[in-house]
């Protein structure tokens, strides 16, 4: 079951043309996975202390049909 959260597009993730491209999308990937881990009490603030481990991206799949503008909220989904 995916973890779903809404967020508003942030200008600081934008490319030089003012729209959010692949670089910004990768920031959102980090954000949604961090939120997901925190909701299951496995956030990057507790993993090293409790388990002596951390997490790193090993694979990702991004489909970006067009750059993201600021016309409305983004729906972020993560599967772990």
Secondary structure as UniProt FT lines:
FT   STRAND          3..8
FT   HELIX           11..13
FT   TURN            16..17
FT   HELIX           22..39
FT   TURN            40..41
FT   TURN            44..46
FT   HELIX           47..51
FT   STRAND          73..78
//
